[in-house]
């Protein structure tokens, strides 16, 4: 068996103006390079669209990759206000967060739209960070496994094995996002194991252990190491705690 992949991804969401974002990125870059922590962890910063090309110029690309937080589902054309995968690629970014619960719930992104986004992303040599996760209501009804299975089957499992191996999955229970309430390591591991099983059943010829599955939802310096220790948790997708270089660094050290 190969080494467990390790990934720490930040999702800045709609925070920081360009100057603040540049400063935060530079700060993280310098701290990571000075510390020499965990050379095997891939670090991804999911920043606002307009930050991408500027931040790309200042990051050490041997350690960092950049991600957009969304992309248009069509290639190009008369779609005022949209940002295409091709445009994202041209900034130097390598990843796109797709299907974040905020996109699903606030912006009502459909299964079909997310499926298109996954395709357009992969076609443009970008790697999707495909998010899934249940609401509190789903969990109370014990539907969490079913809901995540449905989300994956509806918008992601159509990709072929080669594309699977370029992708990252993020499990983010909606009830744990920005609430300060984290899934316990056991709750998270149970869902990650479930996702790994679904991958194994669907992609019979692939080494699904090499597909990173990240946990997201109130990851903090104090809970990261217990989460990252779990067999099927390959790292985190971090919102709030990624907006301060110190806390992001502490989470990186938790691997
Ligand atoms: P928080 O870490 O702020 O809970 O956000 C998690 C998230 O949504 C990352 O995509």
py3Dmol code that shows the C-alpha trace and the ligand (Angstrom):
import py3Dmol

protein = """\
ATOM      1  CA  UNK A   1       0.000   0.000   0.000  1.00  0.00           C
ATOM      2  CA  UNK A   2       1.270   3.485  -0.892  1.00  0.00           C
ATOM      3  CA  UNK A   3       1.602   6.333   1.524  1.00  0.00           C
ATOM      4  CA  UNK A   4      -1.637   7.888   2.740  1.00  0.00           C
ATOM      5  CA  UNK A   5      -2.125  11.118   0.761  1.00  0.00           C
ATOM      6  CA  UNK A   6      -2.291  14.252   2.894  1.00  0.00           C
ATOM      7  CA  UNK A   7      -3.962  17.460   1.785  1.00  0.00           C
ATOM      8  CA  UNK A   8      -4.789  20.647   3.617  1.00  0.00           C
ATOM      9  CA  UNK A   9      -7.113  22.945   1.706  1.00  0.00           C
ATOM     10  CA  UNK A  10      -8.250  26.407   2.739  1.00  0.00           C
ATOM     11  CA  UNK A  11     -11.590  27.813   1.686  1.00  0.00           C
ATOM     12  CA  UNK A  12     -11.479  31.548   2.247  1.00  0.00           C
ATOM     13  CA  UNK A  13     -15.083  31.916   1.000  1.00  0.00           C
ATOM     14  CA  UNK A  14     -16.053  35.563   0.384  1.00  0.00           C
ATOM     15  CA  UNK A  15     -13.456  37.030   2.721  1.00  0.00           C
ATOM     16  CA  UNK A  16     -10.485  39.394   2.306  1.00  0.00           C
ATOM     17  CA  UNK A  17     -10.113  42.137  -0.272  1.00  0.00           C
ATOM     18  CA  UNK A  18      -7.234  41.763  -2.714  1.00  0.00           C
ATOM     19  CA  UNK A  19      -4.641  43.472  -0.498  1.00  0.00           C
ATOM     20  CA  UNK A  20      -5.651  41.543   2.604  1.00  0.00           C
ATOM     21  CA  UNK A  21      -5.674  38.316   0.613  1.00  0.00           C
ATOM     22  CA  UNK A  22      -2.192  38.942  -0.794  1.00  0.00           C
ATOM     23  CA  UNK A  23      -0.912  39.631   2.689  1.00  0.00           C
ATOM     24  CA  UNK A  24      -2.495  36.507   4.130  1.00  0.00           C
ATOM     25  CA  UNK A  25      -1.150  34.351   1.305  1.00  0.00           C
ATOM     26  CA  UNK A  26       2.354  35.799   1.667  1.00  0.00           C
ATOM     27  CA  UNK A  27       2.202  35.231   5.394  1.00  0.00           C
ATOM     28  CA  UNK A  28       1.165  31.603   4.983  1.00  0.00           C
ATOM     29  CA  UNK A  29       3.784  31.067   2.285  1.00  0.00           C
ATOM     30  CA  UNK A  30       6.565  32.462   4.464  1.00  0.00           C
ATOM     31  CA  UNK A  31       5.500  30.589   7.566  1.00  0.00           C
ATOM     32  CA  UNK A  32       5.252  27.274   5.735  1.00  0.00           C
ATOM     33  CA  UNK A  33       8.619  27.713   4.073  1.00  0.00           C
ATOM     34  CA  UNK A  34      10.289  28.778   7.296  1.00  0.00           C
ATOM     35  CA  UNK A  35       8.868  25.898   9.319  1.00  0.00           C
ATOM     36  CA  UNK A  36       9.682  22.975   7.057  1.00  0.00           C
ATOM     37  CA  UNK A  37       6.548  21.163   8.331  1.00  0.00           C
ATOM     38  CA  UNK A  38       5.180  18.031   6.704  1.00  0.00           C
ATOM     39  CA  UNK A  39       6.709  18.097   3.255  1.00  0.00           C
ATOM     40  CA  UNK A  40       4.280  15.390   2.132  1.00  0.00           C
ATOM     41  CA  UNK A  41       1.148  17.436   2.678  1.00  0.00           C
ATOM     42  CA  UNK A  42      -0.222  19.220  -0.374  1.00  0.00           C
ATOM     43  CA  UNK A  43      -1.491  22.672   0.536  1.00  0.00           C
ATOM     44  CA  UNK A  44      -4.277  24.252  -1.472  1.00  0.00           C
ATOM     45  CA  UNK A  45      -5.611  27.762  -1.014  1.00  0.00           C
ATOM     46  CA  UNK A  46      -9.185  28.274  -2.215  1.00  0.00           C
ATOM     47  CA  UNK A  47      -9.361  32.032  -2.737  1.00  0.00           C
ATOM     48  CA  UNK A  48     -11.774  34.452  -4.426  1.00  0.00           C
ATOM     49  CA  UNK A  49     -11.559  34.545  -8.243  1.00  0.00           C
ATOM     50  CA  UNK A  50     -10.022  37.997  -8.431  1.00  0.00           C
ATOM     51  CA  UNK A  51      -7.202  36.980  -6.062  1.00  0.00           C
ATOM     52  CA  UNK A  52      -6.066  33.975  -8.072  1.00  0.00           C
ATOM     53  CA  UNK A  53      -3.623  35.444 -10.560  1.00  0.00           C
ATOM     54  CA  UNK A  54      -2.054  37.834  -8.057  1.00  0.00           C
ATOM     55  CA  UNK A  55      -1.579  35.205  -5.386  1.00  0.00           C
ATOM     56  CA  UNK A  56      -0.235  32.760  -7.982  1.00  0.00           C
ATOM     57  CA  UNK A  57       2.713  35.114  -8.510  1.00  0.00           C
ATOM     58  CA  UNK A  58       3.844  35.071  -4.909  1.00  0.00           C
ATOM     59  CA  UNK A  59       3.374  31.453  -3.798  1.00  0.00           C
ATOM     60  CA  UNK A  60       6.040  28.789  -3.775  1.00  0.00           C
ATOM     61  CA  UNK A  61       4.436  26.482  -6.303  1.00  0.00           C
ATOM     62  CA  UNK A  62       6.439  23.487  -5.009  1.00  0.00           C
ATOM     63  CA  UNK A  63       4.364  23.596  -1.826  1.00  0.00           C
ATOM     64  CA  UNK A  64       1.140  25.358  -2.782  1.00  0.00           C
ATOM     65  CA  UNK A  65      -1.636  25.076  -5.298  1.00  0.00           C
ATOM     66  CA  UNK A  66      -4.508  27.445  -5.758  1.00  0.00           C
ATOM     67  CA  UNK A  67      -8.179  26.664  -6.080  1.00  0.00           C
ATOM     68  CA  UNK A  68     -11.173  28.634  -7.294  1.00  0.00           C
ATOM     69  CA  UNK A  69     -14.326  28.243  -5.206  1.00  0.00           C
ATOM     70  CA  UNK A  70     -16.690  27.731  -8.128  1.00  0.00           C
ATOM     71  CA  UNK A  71     -16.725  27.777 -11.914  1.00  0.00           C
ATOM     72  CA  UNK A  72     -19.217  28.248 -14.711  1.00  0.00           C
ATOM     73  CA  UNK A  73     -20.825  25.116 -16.076  1.00  0.00           C
ATOM     74  CA  UNK A  74     -20.457  26.216 -19.705  1.00  0.00           C
ATOM     75  CA  UNK A  75     -17.276  26.743 -21.710  1.00  0.00           C
ATOM     76  CA  UNK A  76     -17.627  30.383 -22.746  1.00  0.00           C
ATOM     77  CA  UNK A  77     -20.023  32.874 -24.234  1.00  0.00           C
ATOM     78  CA  UNK A  78     -22.922  35.085 -23.233  1.00  0.00           C
ATOM     79  CA  UNK A  79     -23.066  34.310 -19.505  1.00  0.00           C
ATOM     80  CA  UNK A  80     -22.642  37.698 -17.864  1.00  0.00           C
ATOM     81  CA  UNK A  81     -20.849  37.530 -14.544  1.00  0.00           C
ATOM     82  CA  UNK A  82     -19.678  33.929 -14.839  1.00  0.00           C
ATOM     83  CA  UNK A  83     -16.068  32.718 -14.664  1.00  0.00           C
ATOM     84  CA  UNK A  84     -15.080  29.782 -16.840  1.00  0.00           C
ATOM     85  CA  UNK A  85     -12.780  26.855 -16.092  1.00  0.00           C
ATOM     86  CA  UNK A  86     -10.509  28.000 -18.901  1.00  0.00           C
ATOM     87  CA  UNK A  87     -10.158  31.423 -17.278  1.00  0.00           C
ATOM     88  CA  UNK A  88      -9.414  29.822 -13.933  1.00  0.00           C
ATOM     89  CA  UNK A  89      -6.779  27.580 -15.501  1.00  0.00           C
ATOM     90  CA  UNK A  90      -5.106  30.582 -17.105  1.00  0.00           C
ATOM     91  CA  UNK A  91      -4.469  32.173 -13.691  1.00  0.00           C
ATOM     92  CA  UNK A  92      -2.255  29.281 -12.632  1.00  0.00           C
ATOM     93  CA  UNK A  93      -4.865  27.629 -10.396  1.00  0.00           C
ATOM     94  CA  UNK A  94      -5.048  23.829 -10.389  1.00  0.00           C
ATOM     95  CA  UNK A  95      -8.235  23.089  -8.466  1.00  0.00           C
ATOM     96  CA  UNK A  96     -11.884  24.121  -8.255  1.00  0.00           C
ATOM     97  CA  UNK A  97     -14.114  23.584  -5.244  1.00  0.00           C
ATOM     98  CA  UNK A  98     -17.370  22.220  -6.655  1.00  0.00           C
ATOM     99  CA  UNK A  99     -20.651  21.631  -4.885  1.00  0.00           C
ATOM    100  CA  UNK A 100     -19.860  23.357  -1.614  1.00  0.00           C
ATOM    101  CA  UNK A 101     -22.961  23.258   0.570  1.00  0.00           C
ATOM    102  CA  UNK A 102     -23.197  27.046   0.378  1.00  0.00           C
ATOM    103  CA  UNK A 103     -23.407  26.760  -3.419  1.00  0.00           C
ATOM    104  CA  UNK A 104     -25.948  23.942  -3.136  1.00  0.00           C
ATOM    105  CA  UNK A 105     -28.158  25.627  -0.553  1.00  0.00           C
ATOM    106  CA  UNK A 106     -27.833  29.380  -1.015  1.00  0.00           C
ATOM    107  CA  UNK A 107     -27.369  29.372  -4.792  1.00  0.00           C
ATOM    108  CA  UNK A 108     -29.540  26.319  -5.429  1.00  0.00           C
ATOM    109  CA  UNK A 109     -26.996  24.553  -7.622  1.00  0.00           C
ATOM    110  CA  UNK A 110     -28.566  21.407  -8.977  1.00  0.00           C
ATOM    111  CA  UNK A 111     -27.113  17.915  -9.319  1.00  0.00           C
ATOM    112  CA  UNK A 112     -27.027  18.426 -13.072  1.00  0.00           C
ATOM    113  CA  UNK A 113     -25.264  21.748 -12.869  1.00  0.00           C
ATOM    114  CA  UNK A 114     -22.653  20.270 -10.525  1.00  0.00           C
ATOM    115  CA  UNK A 115     -22.147  17.356 -12.888  1.00  0.00           C
ATOM    116  CA  UNK A 116     -21.462  19.847 -15.702  1.00  0.00           C
ATOM    117  CA  UNK A 117     -19.052  21.783 -13.530  1.00  0.00           C
ATOM    118  CA  UNK A 118     -17.108  18.622 -12.708  1.00  0.00           C
ATOM    119  CA  UNK A 119     -16.844  17.862 -16.436  1.00  0.00           C
ATOM    120  CA  UNK A 120     -15.847  21.324 -17.557  1.00  0.00           C
ATOM    121  CA  UNK A 121     -13.242  21.436 -14.843  1.00  0.00           C
ATOM    122  CA  UNK A 122     -11.633  18.095 -15.749  1.00  0.00           C
ATOM    123  CA  UNK A 123     -11.774  18.877 -19.454  1.00  0.00           C
ATOM    124  CA  UNK A 124      -9.698  21.984 -18.744  1.00  0.00           C
ATOM    125  CA  UNK A 125      -7.093  20.041 -16.762  1.00  0.00           C
ATOM    126  CA  UNK A 126      -8.354  21.395 -13.457  1.00  0.00           C
ATOM    127  CA  UNK A 127      -8.907  19.093 -10.499  1.00  0.00           C
ATOM    128  CA  UNK A 128     -12.278  19.162  -8.753  1.00  0.00           C
ATOM    129  CA  UNK A 129     -12.558  19.253  -4.980  1.00  0.00           C
ATOM    130  CA  UNK A 130     -16.032  17.770  -4.949  1.00  0.00           C
ATOM    131  CA  UNK A 131     -17.989  18.514  -1.771  1.00  0.00           C
ATOM    132  CA  UNK A 132     -20.751  16.448  -0.267  1.00  0.00           C
ATOM    133  CA  UNK A 133     -22.454  16.343   3.108  1.00  0.00           C
ATOM    134  CA  UNK A 134     -25.766  16.042   4.880  1.00  0.00           C
ATOM    135  CA  UNK A 135     -27.843  18.588   6.784  1.00  0.00           C
ATOM    136  CA  UNK A 136     -28.704  18.247  10.457  1.00  0.00           C
ATOM    137  CA  UNK A 137     -32.182  17.189   9.454  1.00  0.00           C
ATOM    138  CA  UNK A 138     -30.784  14.413   7.236  1.00  0.00           C
ATOM    139  CA  UNK A 139     -28.645  13.181  10.113  1.00  0.00           C
ATOM    140  CA  UNK A 140     -31.529  13.230  12.593  1.00  0.00           C
ATOM    141  CA  UNK A 141     -33.480  11.056  10.179  1.00  0.00           C
ATOM    142  CA  UNK A 142     -30.440   8.796   9.803  1.00  0.00           C
ATOM    143  CA  UNK A 143     -30.291   9.623   6.130  1.00  0.00           C
ATOM    144  CA  UNK A 144     -26.689  10.890   6.139  1.00  0.00           C
ATOM    145  CA  UNK A 145     -25.187   7.954   4.277  1.00  0.00           C
ATOM    146  CA  UNK A 146     -27.982   7.916   1.714  1.00  0.00           C
ATOM    147  CA  UNK A 147     -27.745  11.654   1.071  1.00  0.00           C
ATOM    148  CA  UNK A 148     -23.999  11.598   0.506  1.00  0.00           C
ATOM    149  CA  UNK A 149     -24.338   8.556  -1.738  1.00  0.00           C
ATOM    150  CA  UNK A 150     -26.972  10.358  -3.778  1.00  0.00           C
ATOM    151  CA  UNK A 151     -24.855  13.510  -4.099  1.00  0.00           C
ATOM    152  CA  UNK A 152     -21.856  11.521  -5.318  1.00  0.00           C
ATOM    153  CA  UNK A 153     -23.850   9.348  -7.689  1.00  0.00           C
ATOM    154  CA  UNK A 154     -25.768  12.284  -9.134  1.00  0.00           C
ATOM    155  CA  UNK A 155     -22.871  14.602  -9.918  1.00  0.00           C
ATOM    156  CA  UNK A 156     -19.532  12.845  -9.614  1.00  0.00           C
ATOM    157  CA  UNK A 157     -19.546   9.100 -10.271  1.00  0.00           C
ATOM    158  CA  UNK A 158     -19.942   9.582 -14.007  1.00  0.00           C
ATOM    159  CA  UNK A 159     -16.245  10.514 -14.272  1.00  0.00           C
ATOM    160  CA  UNK A 160     -13.875   7.827 -15.502  1.00  0.00           C
ATOM    161  CA  UNK A 161     -11.105   6.248 -13.456  1.00  0.00           C
ATOM    162  CA  UNK A 162      -8.385   8.459 -14.832  1.00  0.00           C
ATOM    163  CA  UNK A 163     -10.355  11.545 -13.836  1.00  0.00           C
ATOM    164  CA  UNK A 164     -11.207  10.080 -10.451  1.00  0.00           C
ATOM    165  CA  UNK A 165      -7.504   9.867  -9.670  1.00  0.00           C
ATOM    166  CA  UNK A 166      -7.158  13.619 -10.325  1.00  0.00           C
ATOM    167  CA  UNK A 167      -9.995  14.501  -7.975  1.00  0.00           C
ATOM    168  CA  UNK A 168     -10.411  15.221  -4.307  1.00  0.00           C
ATOM    169  CA  UNK A 169     -13.592  14.538  -2.343  1.00  0.00           C
ATOM    170  CA  UNK A 170     -14.532  16.685   0.638  1.00  0.00           C
ATOM    171  CA  UNK A 171     -17.047  15.498   3.207  1.00  0.00           C
ATOM    172  CA  UNK A 172     -18.580  18.507   4.906  1.00  0.00           C
ATOM    173  CA  UNK A 173     -21.574  17.908   7.152  1.00  0.00           C
ATOM    174  CA  UNK A 174     -23.653  21.072   6.806  1.00  0.00           C
ATOM    175  CA  UNK A 175     -24.407  21.165  10.545  1.00  0.00           C
ATOM    176  CA  UNK A 176     -20.669  21.486  11.272  1.00  0.00           C
ATOM    177  CA  UNK A 177     -19.874  24.306   8.839  1.00  0.00           C
ATOM    178  CA  UNK A 178     -19.186  27.620  10.541  1.00  0.00           C
ATOM    179  CA  UNK A 179     -21.083  26.481  13.621  1.00  0.00           C
ATOM    180  CA  UNK A 180     -18.133  25.625  15.841  1.00  0.00           C
ATOM    181  CA  UNK A 181     -19.627  22.159  16.111  1.00  0.00           C
ATOM    182  CA  UNK A 182     -17.261  19.577  14.632  1.00  0.00           C
ATOM    183  CA  UNK A 183     -18.178  16.036  13.741  1.00  0.00           C
ATOM    184  CA  UNK A 184     -16.433  13.724  16.203  1.00  0.00           C
ATOM    185  CA  UNK A 185     -13.476  11.872  14.709  1.00  0.00           C
ATOM    186  CA  UNK A 186     -15.613   8.709  14.837  1.00  0.00           C
ATOM    187  CA  UNK A 187     -18.581  10.317  13.045  1.00  0.00           C
ATOM    188  CA  UNK A 188     -16.262  11.722  10.392  1.00  0.00           C
ATOM    189  CA  UNK A 189     -14.346   8.456   9.966  1.00  0.00           C
ATOM    190  CA  UNK A 190     -17.621   6.541   9.570  1.00  0.00           C
ATOM    191  CA  UNK A 191     -18.631   8.787   6.673  1.00  0.00           C
ATOM    192  CA  UNK A 192     -15.197   8.793   5.074  1.00  0.00           C
ATOM    193  CA  UNK A 193     -15.129   5.016   5.230  1.00  0.00           C
ATOM    194  CA  UNK A 194     -18.566   4.995   3.631  1.00  0.00           C
ATOM    195  CA  UNK A 195     -17.393   7.265   0.812  1.00  0.00           C
ATOM    196  CA  UNK A 196     -14.303   5.077   0.324  1.00  0.00           C
ATOM    197  CA  UNK A 197     -16.560   2.017   0.108  1.00  0.00           C
ATOM    198  CA  UNK A 198     -18.767   3.711  -2.479  1.00  0.00           C
ATOM    199  CA  UNK A 199     -15.657   4.595  -4.503  1.00  0.00           C
ATOM    200  CA  UNK A 200     -14.329   1.050  -4.207  1.00  0.00           C
ATOM    201  CA  UNK A 201     -17.637  -0.431  -5.378  1.00  0.00           C
ATOM    202  CA  UNK A 202     -17.928   1.926  -8.309  1.00  0.00           C
ATOM    203  CA  UNK A 203     -14.289   2.159  -9.465  1.00  0.00           C
ATOM    204  CA  UNK A 204     -13.258  -1.436  -9.220  1.00  0.00           C
ATOM    205  CA  UNK A 205      -9.938  -1.045 -11.024  1.00  0.00           C
ATOM    206  CA  UNK A 206      -8.660   1.998  -9.163  1.00  0.00           C
ATOM    207  CA  UNK A 207      -6.643   2.367  -6.034  1.00  0.00           C
ATOM    208  CA  UNK A 208      -9.221   4.424  -4.220  1.00  0.00           C
ATOM    209  CA  UNK A 209      -6.931   4.751  -1.191  1.00  0.00           C
ATOM    210  CA  UNK A 210      -5.002   7.277  -3.269  1.00  0.00           C
ATOM    211  CA  UNK A 211      -8.064   9.536  -3.641  1.00  0.00           C
ATOM    212  CA  UNK A 212      -7.884  12.168  -0.897  1.00  0.00           C
ATOM    213  CA  UNK A 213     -11.064  12.496   1.153  1.00  0.00           C
ATOM    214  CA  UNK A 214     -10.988  15.690   3.215  1.00  0.00           C
ATOM    215  CA  UNK A 215     -13.105  16.523   6.225  1.00  0.00           C
ATOM    216  CA  UNK A 216     -14.579  20.023   6.473  1.00  0.00           C
ATOM    217  CA  UNK A 217     -16.658  21.675   9.178  1.00  0.00           C
ATOM    218  CA  UNK A 218     -15.149  23.677  12.046  1.00  0.00           C
ATOM    219  CA  UNK A 219     -11.670  22.181  11.705  1.00  0.00           C
ATOM    220  CA  UNK A 220      -9.461  23.999  14.210  1.00  0.00           C
ATOM    221  CA  UNK A 221      -5.967  23.643  15.644  1.00  0.00           C
ATOM    222  CA  UNK A 222      -7.469  21.864  18.651  1.00  0.00           C
ATOM    223  CA  UNK A 223      -9.354  19.132  16.799  1.00  0.00           C
ATOM    224  CA  UNK A 224      -7.335  18.648  13.599  1.00  0.00           C
ATOM    225  CA  UNK A 225      -4.923  15.986  14.768  1.00  0.00           C
ATOM    226  CA  UNK A 226      -7.633  13.649  16.110  1.00  0.00           C
ATOM    227  CA  UNK A 227      -9.483  13.985  12.808  1.00  0.00           C
ATOM    228  CA  UNK A 228      -6.401  13.542  10.603  1.00  0.00           C
ATOM    229  CA  UNK A 229      -5.377  10.387  12.495  1.00  0.00           C
ATOM    230  CA  UNK A 230      -8.445   8.549  11.244  1.00  0.00           C
ATOM    231  CA  UNK A 231      -7.759   5.904   8.635  1.00  0.00           C
ATOM    232  CA  UNK A 232      -9.902   7.399   5.862  1.00  0.00           C
ATOM    233  CA  UNK A 233      -9.396  11.088   6.598  1.00  0.00           C
ATOM    234  CA  UNK A 234      -6.692  12.536   4.381  1.00  0.00           C
ATOM    235  CA  UNK A 235      -6.813  16.100   5.629  1.00  0.00           C
ATOM    236  CA  UNK A 236      -9.154  19.044   5.879  1.00  0.00           C
ATOM    237  CA  UNK A 237     -11.045  21.689   3.981  1.00  0.00           C
ATOM    238  CA  UNK A 238     -10.865  24.605   6.366  1.00  0.00           C
ATOM    239  CA  UNK A 239     -12.970  27.749   6.352  1.00  0.00           C
ATOM    240  CA  UNK A 240     -12.766  30.135   9.322  1.00  0.00           C
ATOM    241  CA  UNK A 241      -9.483  28.837  10.727  1.00  0.00           C
ATOM    242  CA  UNK A 242      -7.755  29.292   7.363  1.00  0.00           C
ATOM    243  CA  UNK A 243      -8.140  33.077   7.524  1.00  0.00           C
ATOM    244  CA  UNK A 244      -5.318  33.461  10.056  1.00  0.00           C
ATOM    245  CA  UNK A 245      -1.833  32.297   9.090  1.00  0.00           C
ATOM    246  CA  UNK A 246      -1.162  31.067  12.655  1.00  0.00           C
ATOM    247  CA  UNK A 247      -4.190  28.834  12.946  1.00  0.00           C
ATOM    248  CA  UNK A 248      -3.760  27.489   9.414  1.00  0.00           C
ATOM    249  CA  UNK A 249      -0.136  26.639  10.279  1.00  0.00           C
ATOM    250  CA  UNK A 250      -1.177  24.890  13.503  1.00  0.00           C
ATOM    251  CA  UNK A 251      -3.611  22.774  11.526  1.00  0.00           C
ATOM    252  CA  UNK A 252      -0.869  21.900   9.054  1.00  0.00           C
ATOM    253  CA  UNK A 253       1.310  20.788  11.943  1.00  0.00           C
ATOM    254  CA  UNK A 254      -1.452  18.438  13.099  1.00  0.00           C
ATOM    255  CA  UNK A 255      -0.674  15.902  10.343  1.00  0.00           C
TER     256      UNK A 255
END
"""
ligand_1 = """\
10
LIG
P -15.577 26.280 8.658
O -14.179 25.682 8.805
O -15.575 27.765 8.850
O -16.585 25.551 9.482
O -15.978 26.063 7.118
C -15.860 24.808 6.586
C -16.074 24.897 5.125
O -17.166 25.138 4.661
C -14.917 24.693 4.249
O -15.299 24.585 2.926
"""
view = py3Dmol.view(width=600, height=400)
view.addModel(protein, "pdb")
view.setStyle({"model": 0}, {"cartoon": {"style": "trace"}})
view.addModel(ligand_1, "xyz")
view.setStyle({"model": 1}, {"stick": {}})
view.zoomTo()
view.show()
